[in-house]
């Protein structure tokens, strides 16, 4: 899959990435919370980009995958800064962002901060504002007290080791919320969401659709699809959605 390379950002963080040269607008994959750039969706998209001769970038946020840093010390603001640094340094011109889960939230922050570098957006089970609306909202009084007292709590994970949730993650998340104010997305946007997703409820996708402002925004609900969104039909729909966005911006030529 090509050699992994490393970008050292202005913050001193080392961001591991894979980059494919090709025509623009390029496609940038932004992964989820505690995931990495070796995931099924990221690699599937890279294979597609290589076949199409399309520029493509996937990377690991700090504290994720092969990048530097400790996951438990990171926060949404750090990971958004990593994404922006990678896009700034490693891509040319406007890009189509593909954000999965937390990557959907981070892609929306990129859209807000660097709109001149965004040509289009595809999100997969986007989880905007989850630190507040999913985590903090679900914590009981004891968990909230422990978080404020100890600076972190442990949450069980169905995937691997327990999540360490830090007070910094929660507090920083409040500075990064995107569903509370204007959300202008003046380019082609495709939101994808499975109805069987137990991590991100369909209501989140509907709220995002209602909040987003733009002339070319669609939400596709896939009955039975889960949060991973990695079945063959799901992967095919991601590619169709990216191709649709590229065609809308004249990038399919």
C-alpha positions as YAML, in Angstrom:
chain: A
units: angstrom
residues:
- id: 1
  name: UNK
  ca: [0.00, 0.00, 0.00]
- id: 2
  name: UNK
  ca: [2.96, 2.33, -0.39]
- id: 3
  name: UNK
  ca: [5.31, 3.50, 2.29]
- id: 4
  name: UNK
  ca: [4.13, 5.17, 5.44]
- id: 5
  name: UNK
  ca: [5.55, 8.65, 5.87]
- id: 6
  name: UNK
  ca: [5.59, 11.08, 8.77]
- id: 7
  name: UNK
  ca: [4.70, 14.76, 9.05]
- id: 8
  name: UNK
  ca: [6.00, 16.78, 12.00]
- id: 9
  name: UNK
  ca: [3.48, 19.54, 12.69]
- id: 10
  name: UNK
  ca: [4.07, 22.98, 14.23]
- id: 11
  name: UNK
  ca: [3.00, 21.44, 17.56]
- id: 12
  name: UNK
  ca: [5.86, 18.92, 17.33]
- id: 13
  name: UNK
  ca: [3.44, 16.03, 16.92]
- id: 14
  name: UNK
  ca: [4.44, 13.32, 14.45]
- id: 15
  name: UNK
  ca: [1.56, 12.42, 12.15]
- id: 16
  name: UNK
  ca: [1.87, 9.13, 10.26]
- id: 17
  name: UNK
  ca: [0.27, 9.11, 6.81]
- id: 18
  name: UNK
  ca: [-0.10, 7.36, 3.48]
- id: 19
  name: UNK
  ca: [-0.43, 9.53, 0.41]
- id: 20
  name: UNK
  ca: [-1.31, 8.64, -3.18]
- id: 21
  name: UNK
  ca: [-0.39, 11.04, -5.98]
- id: 22
  name: UNK
  ca: [-3.07, 11.69, -8.58]
- id: 23
  name: UNK
  ca: [-5.41, 14.23, -10.02]
- id: 24
  name: UNK
  ca: [-7.50, 16.62, -7.97]
- id: 25
  name: UNK
  ca: [-9.67, 17.35, -6.22]
- id: 26
  name: UNK
  ca: [-8.01, 14.90, -3.88]
- id: 27
  name: UNK
  ca: [-9.80, 12.79, -1.29]
- id: 28
  name: UNK
  ca: [-8.84, 12.87, 2.40]
- id: 29
  name: UNK
  ca: [-10.04, 10.19, 4.83]
- id: 30
  name: UNK
  ca: [-10.58, 11.21, 8.46]
- id: 31
  name: UNK
  ca: [-10.98, 8.26, 10.82]
- id: 32
  name: UNK
  ca: [-12.86, 7.73, 14.05]
- id: 33
  name: UNK
  ca: [-12.23, 7.79, 17.79]
- id: 34
  name: UNK
  ca: [-9.49, 5.27, 18.68]
- id: 35
  name: UNK
  ca: [-9.39, 3.99, 15.10]
- id: 36
  name: UNK
  ca: [-6.50, 4.24, 12.66]
- id: 37
  name: UNK
  ca: [-5.72, 4.65, 8.98]
- id: 38
  name: UNK
  ca: [-5.42, 0.90, 8.44]
- id: 39
  name: UNK
  ca: [-9.18, 0.44, 8.82]
- id: 40
  name: UNK
  ca: [-11.30, -1.23, 6.15]
- id: 41
  name: UNK
  ca: [-12.89, 1.98, 4.84]
- id: 42
  name: UNK
  ca: [-9.62, 3.92, 4.61]
- id: 43
  name: UNK
  ca: [-7.81, 1.16, 2.73]
- id: 44
  name: UNK
  ca: [-10.80, 0.47, 0.46]
- id: 45
  name: UNK
  ca: [-10.90, 4.15, -0.51]
- id: 46
  name: UNK
  ca: [-7.17, 4.19, -1.17]
- id: 47
  name: UNK
  ca: [-7.52, 1.18, -3.50]
- id: 48
  name: UNK
  ca: [-10.30, 3.02, -5.33]
- id: 49
  name: UNK
  ca: [-8.19, 6.20, -5.58]
- id: 50
  name: UNK
  ca: [-5.25, 4.29, -7.03]
- id: 51
  name: UNK
  ca: [-7.45, 2.70, -9.67]
- id: 52
  name: UNK
  ca: [-8.95, 6.09, -10.56]
- id: 53
  name: UNK
  ca: [-5.67, 8.02, -10.55]
- id: 54
  name: UNK
  ca: [-7.13, 10.25, -7.83]
- id: 55
  name: UNK
  ca: [-5.00, 11.98, -5.20]
- id: 56
  name: UNK
  ca: [-5.69, 10.47, -1.76]
- id: 57
  name: UNK
  ca: [-4.54, 10.94, 1.82]
- id: 58
  name: UNK
  ca: [-5.14, 8.93, 4.99]
- id: 59
  name: UNK
  ca: [-3.42, 9.61, 8.30]
- id: 60
  name: UNK
  ca: [-3.45, 8.89, 12.03]
- id: 61
  name: UNK
  ca: [-4.33, 11.61, 14.50]
- id: 62
  name: UNK
  ca: [-1.86, 12.04, 17.37]
- id: 63
  name: UNK
  ca: [-2.36, 9.31, 19.96]
- id: 64
  name: UNK
  ca: [-3.85, 7.05, 17.28]
- id: 65
  name: UNK
  ca: [-2.29, 4.31, 15.18]
- id: 66
  name: UNK
  ca: [1.34, 5.00, 14.29]
- id: 67
  name: UNK
  ca: [1.39, 8.71, 15.14]
- id: 68
  name: UNK
  ca: [3.11, 10.09, 18.23]
- id: 69
  name: UNK
  ca: [1.40, 10.90, 21.49]
- id: 70
  name: UNK
  ca: [-0.82, 9.21, 24.04]
- id: 71
  name: UNK
  ca: [-4.48, 8.74, 23.18]
- id: 72
  name: UNK
  ca: [-5.75, 9.55, 26.67]
- id: 73
  name: UNK
  ca: [-4.08, 12.97, 26.59]
- id: 74
  name: UNK
  ca: [-5.66, 14.02, 23.30]
- id: 75
  name: UNK
  ca: [-8.85, 15.89, 22.54]
- id: 76
  name: UNK
  ca: [-11.02, 16.92, 19.59]
- id: 77
  name: UNK
  ca: [-9.18, 20.22, 19.20]
- id: 78
  name: UNK
  ca: [-5.82, 18.44, 18.98]
- id: 79
  name: UNK
  ca: [-7.07, 15.96, 16.43]
- id: 80
  name: UNK
  ca: [-8.74, 18.67, 14.34]
- id: 81
  name: UNK
  ca: [-5.44, 20.59, 14.39]
- id: 82
  name: UNK
  ca: [-3.66, 17.42, 13.21]
- id: 83
  name: UNK
  ca: [-6.14, 17.05, 10.36]
- id: 84
  name: UNK
  ca: [-5.76, 20.67, 9.31]
- id: 85
  name: UNK
  ca: [-1.96, 20.45, 9.43]
- id: 86
  name: UNK
  ca: [-2.03, 17.30, 7.28]
- id: 87
  name: UNK
  ca: [-4.38, 18.85, 4.73]
- id: 88
  name: UNK
  ca: [-2.33, 22.05, 4.62]
- id: 89
  name: UNK
  ca: [1.02, 20.32, 4.22]
- id: 90
  name: UNK
  ca: [0.18, 17.20, 2.23]
- id: 91
  name: UNK
  ca: [-2.57, 18.18, -0.23]
- id: 92
  name: UNK
  ca: [-2.94, 20.76, -2.98]
- id: 93
  name: UNK
  ca: [-6.09, 22.74, -3.66]
- id: 94
  name: UNK
  ca: [-9.61, 21.91, -2.53]
- id: 95
  name: UNK
  ca: [-10.21, 18.39, -1.21]
- id: 96
  name: UNK
  ca: [-13.18, 16.08, -0.77]
- id: 97
  name: UNK
  ca: [-13.25, 15.10, 2.91]
- id: 98
  name: UNK
  ca: [-14.52, 11.66, 3.94]
- id: 99
  name: UNK
  ca: [-15.14, 11.65, 7.69]
- id: 100
  name: UNK
  ca: [-16.03, 8.49, 9.59]
- id: 101
  name: UNK
  ca: [-17.69, 8.74, 13.02]
- id: 102
  name: UNK
  ca: [-15.55, 11.23, 15.01]
- id: 103
  name: UNK
  ca: [-13.91, 12.02, 11.67]
- id: 104
  name: UNK
  ca: [-17.30, 13.39, 10.60]
- id: 105
  name: UNK
  ca: [-17.12, 15.91, 13.45]
- id: 106
  name: UNK
  ca: [-13.50, 16.75, 12.67]
- id: 107
  name: UNK
  ca: [-14.30, 17.18, 8.98]
- id: 108
  name: UNK
  ca: [-17.00, 19.70, 9.94]
- id: 109
  name: UNK
  ca: [-14.41, 21.62, 11.98]
- id: 110
  name: UNK
  ca: [-12.10, 21.59, 8.94]
- id: 111
  name: UNK
  ca: [-14.97, 22.88, 6.80]
- id: 112
  name: UNK
  ca: [-15.45, 25.74, 9.25]
- id: 113
  name: UNK
  ca: [-11.78, 26.65, 9.61]
- id: 114
  name: UNK
  ca: [-10.44, 25.99, 6.09]
- id: 115
  name: UNK
  ca: [-13.47, 26.25, 3.82]
- id: 116
  name: UNK
  ca: [-11.31, 27.35, 0.88]
- id: 117
  name: UNK
  ca: [-9.63, 23.92, 1.00]
- id: 118
  name: UNK
  ca: [-12.88, 21.92, 1.00]
- id: 119
  name: UNK
  ca: [-14.52, 20.99, -2.30]
- id: 120
  name: UNK
  ca: [-17.03, 18.51, -0.90]
- id: 121
  name: UNK
  ca: [-17.87, 16.30, 2.06]
- id: 122
  name: UNK
  ca: [-18.95, 12.71, 2.67]
- id: 123
  name: UNK
  ca: [-19.59, 11.55, 6.23]
- id: 124
  name: UNK
  ca: [-20.13, 8.00, 7.47]
- id: 125
  name: UNK
  ca: [-22.01, 7.64, 10.77]
- id: 126
  name: UNK
  ca: [-20.88, 11.16, 11.65]
- id: 127
  name: UNK
  ca: [-20.64, 11.80, 15.40]
- id: 128
  name: UNK
  ca: [-20.60, 15.58, 15.82]
- id: 129
  name: UNK
  ca: [-20.57, 16.86, 19.41]
- id: 130
  name: UNK
  ca: [-20.46, 13.30, 20.84]
- id: 131
  name: UNK
  ca: [-18.30, 14.24, 23.83]
- id: 132
  name: UNK
  ca: [-21.17, 16.40, 25.07]
- id: 133
  name: UNK
  ca: [-24.33, 14.79, 23.69]
- id: 134
  name: UNK
  ca: [-23.33, 11.14, 23.96]
- id: 135
  name: UNK
  ca: [-20.66, 10.92, 26.66]
- id: 136
  name: UNK
  ca: [-21.30, 13.71, 29.18]
- id: 137
  name: UNK
  ca: [-25.07, 13.46, 28.75]
- id: 138
  name: UNK
  ca: [-24.95, 9.73, 29.56]
- id: 139
  name: UNK
  ca: [-22.67, 9.93, 32.60]
- id: 140
  name: UNK
  ca: [-24.37, 9.47, 35.96]
- id: 141
  name: UNK
  ca: [-23.67, 11.67, 38.96]
- id: 142
  name: UNK
  ca: [-20.90, 9.38, 40.24]
- id: 143
  name: UNK
  ca: [-19.12, 9.33, 36.87]
- id: 144
  name: UNK
  ca: [-19.33, 13.11, 36.55]
- id: 145
  name: UNK
  ca: [-18.01, 13.55, 40.08]
- id: 146
  name: UNK
  ca: [-15.13, 11.12, 39.44]
- id: 147
  name: UNK
  ca: [-14.23, 12.86, 36.19]
- id: 148
  name: UNK
  ca: [-14.13, 16.26, 37.90]
- id: 149
  name: UNK
  ca: [-12.20, 14.85, 40.87]
- id: 150
  name: UNK
  ca: [-9.70, 12.55, 39.10]
- id: 151
  name: UNK
  ca: [-9.49, 14.16, 35.66]
- id: 152
  name: UNK
  ca: [-10.45, 10.90, 33.93]
- id: 153
  name: UNK
  ca: [-12.69, 7.86, 34.09]
- id: 154
  name: UNK
  ca: [-12.60, 4.46, 32.40]
- id: 155
  name: UNK
  ca: [-15.41, 3.37, 30.10]
- id: 156
  name: UNK
  ca: [-15.80, -0.22, 28.89]
- id: 157
  name: UNK
  ca: [-15.32, -0.77, 25.17]
- id: 158
  name: UNK
  ca: [-16.79, -3.57, 23.11]
- id: 159
  name: UNK
  ca: [-13.79, -3.41, 20.79]
- id: 160
  name: UNK
  ca: [-10.67, -3.57, 22.96]
- id: 161
  name: UNK
  ca: [-9.27, -2.16, 26.19]
- id: 162
  name: UNK
  ca: [-11.42, 0.27, 28.17]
- id: 163
  name: UNK
  ca: [-11.60, 3.82, 26.93]
- id: 164
  name: UNK
  ca: [-9.90, 6.39, 29.11]
- id: 165
  name: UNK
  ca: [-12.14, 9.45, 28.99]
- id: 166
  name: UNK
  ca: [-10.39, 12.57, 30.23]
- id: 167
  name: UNK
  ca: [-11.88, 15.75, 31.62]
- id: 168
  name: UNK
  ca: [-9.84, 17.57, 28.96]
- id: 169
  name: UNK
  ca: [-11.64, 15.62, 26.21]
- id: 170
  name: UNK
  ca: [-15.01, 16.71, 27.61]
- id: 171
  name: UNK
  ca: [-14.04, 20.33, 28.29]
- id: 172
  name: UNK
  ca: [-12.27, 20.82, 24.97]
- id: 173
  name: UNK
  ca: [-15.22, 19.19, 23.18]
- id: 174
  name: UNK
  ca: [-17.41, 22.06, 24.41]
- id: 175
  name: UNK
  ca: [-15.18, 24.49, 22.48]
- id: 176
  name: UNK
  ca: [-15.57, 22.44, 19.28]
- id: 177
  name: UNK
  ca: [-19.36, 21.94, 19.10]
- id: 178
  name: UNK
  ca: [-20.79, 22.27, 15.59]
- id: 179
  name: UNK
  ca: [-24.52, 21.58, 16.06]
- id: 180
  name: UNK
  ca: [-25.21, 24.65, 18.21]
- id: 181
  name: UNK
  ca: [-24.60, 27.47, 15.75]
- id: 182
  name: UNK
  ca: [-24.49, 28.02, 12.01]
- id: 183
  name: UNK
  ca: [-23.17, 25.13, 9.93]
- id: 184
  name: UNK
  ca: [-22.62, 26.39, 6.41]
- id: 185
  name: UNK
  ca: [-21.61, 23.70, 3.91]
- id: 186
  name: UNK
  ca: [-21.60, 25.45, 0.50]
- id: 187
  name: UNK
  ca: [-20.45, 22.43, -1.53]
- id: 188
  name: UNK
  ca: [-21.81, 18.96, -2.34]
- id: 189
  name: UNK
  ca: [-22.41, 16.98, 0.87]
- id: 190
  name: UNK
  ca: [-23.45, 13.35, 1.36]
- id: 191
  name: UNK
  ca: [-24.22, 12.04, 4.84]
- id: 192
  name: UNK
  ca: [-24.36, 8.22, 5.20]
- id: 193
  name: UNK
  ca: [-25.94, 6.55, 8.24]
- id: 194
  name: UNK
  ca: [-26.93, 2.99, 9.15]
- id: 195
  name: UNK
  ca: [-30.22, 2.33, 10.92]
- id: 196
  name: UNK
  ca: [-28.65, -0.43, 13.07]
- id: 197
  name: UNK
  ca: [-25.85, 1.82, 14.38]
- id: 198
  name: UNK
  ca: [-25.76, 1.44, 18.19]
- id: 199
  name: UNK
  ca: [-22.96, 4.02, 18.61]
- id: 200
  name: UNK
  ca: [-24.52, 6.91, 16.68]
- id: 201
  name: UNK
  ca: [-28.29, 7.09, 16.64]
- id: 202
  name: UNK
  ca: [-30.17, 8.00, 13.47]
- id: 203
  name: UNK
  ca: [-31.41, 11.06, 15.35]
- id: 204
  name: UNK
  ca: [-27.86, 12.48, 15.17]
- id: 205
  name: UNK
  ca: [-27.85, 12.20, 11.37]
- id: 206
  name: UNK
  ca: [-31.25, 13.88, 11.17]
- id: 207
  name: UNK
  ca: [-30.11, 16.67, 13.48]
- id: 208
  name: UNK
  ca: [-26.99, 17.17, 11.36]
- id: 209
  name: UNK
  ca: [-29.09, 17.27, 8.18]
- id: 210
  name: UNK
  ca: [-31.43, 19.83, 9.75]
- id: 211
  name: UNK
  ca: [-28.56, 22.02, 10.94]
- id: 212
  name: UNK
  ca: [-26.43, 21.95, 7.78]
- id: 213
  name: UNK
  ca: [-26.96, 24.84, 5.37]
- id: 214
  name: UNK
  ca: [-26.18, 24.41, 1.67]
- id: 215
  name: UNK
  ca: [-27.68, 23.83, -1.73]
- id: 216
  name: UNK
  ca: [-26.59, 20.23, -2.32]
- id: 217
  name: UNK
  ca: [-26.92, 18.17, 0.86]
- id: 218
  name: UNK
  ca: [-28.33, 14.65, 1.09]
- id: 219
  name: UNK
  ca: [-28.65, 11.99, 3.77]
- id: 220
  name: UNK
  ca: [-28.73, 8.29, 2.87]
- id: 221
  name: UNK
  ca: [-30.11, 5.96, 5.55]
- id: 222
  name: UNK
  ca: [-29.08, 2.34, 5.04]
- id: 223
  name: UNK
  ca: [-31.45, -0.10, 6.71]
- id: 224
  name: UNK
  ca: [-29.57, -2.64, 8.81]
- id: 225
  name: UNK
  ca: [-26.12, -1.09, 8.47]
- id: 226
  name: UNK
  ca: [-24.10, -0.84, 11.69]
- id: 227
  name: UNK
  ca: [-21.55, 1.70, 12.89]
- id: 228
  name: UNK
  ca: [-18.62, 0.06, 11.13]
- id: 229
  name: UNK
  ca: [-20.35, 0.58, 7.76]
- id: 230
  name: UNK
  ca: [-17.89, -1.88, 6.24]
- id: 231
  name: UNK
  ca: [-20.04, -4.49, 4.50]
- id: 232
  name: UNK
  ca: [-19.40, -4.70, 0.73]
- id: 233
  name: UNK
  ca: [-22.59, -2.76, -0.07]
- id: 234
  name: UNK
  ca: [-21.67, -0.09, 2.49]
- id: 235
  name: UNK
  ca: [-18.18, 0.32, 1.05]
- id: 236
  name: UNK
  ca: [-19.63, 0.55, -2.45]
- id: 237
  name: UNK
  ca: [-22.02, 3.28, -1.29]
- id: 238
  name: UNK
  ca: [-19.13, 5.29, 0.16]
- id: 239
  name: UNK
  ca: [-17.38, 5.22, -3.22]
- id: 240
  name: UNK
  ca: [-20.60, 6.06, -5.08]
- id: 241
  name: UNK
  ca: [-21.08, 9.02, -2.73]
- id: 242
  name: UNK
  ca: [-17.52, 10.28, -3.27]
- id: 243
  name: UNK
  ca: [-17.93, 9.90, -7.04]
- id: 244
  name: UNK
  ca: [-21.25, 11.77, -6.87]
- id: 245
  name: UNK
  ca: [-19.60, 14.66, -5.00]
- id: 246
  name: UNK
  ca: [-16.69, 14.72, -7.49]
- id: 247
  name: UNK
  ca: [-19.09, 14.75, -10.43]
- id: 248
  name: UNK
  ca: [-21.02, 17.66, -8.88]
- id: 249
  name: UNK
  ca: [-17.87, 19.74, -8.53]
- id: 250
  name: UNK
  ca: [-16.61, 18.83, -11.99]
- id: 251
  name: UNK
  ca: [-13.85, 16.65, -10.63]
- id: 252
  name: UNK
  ca: [-14.81, 13.48, -12.45]
- id: 253
  name: UNK
  ca: [-13.16, 14.47, -15.72]
...
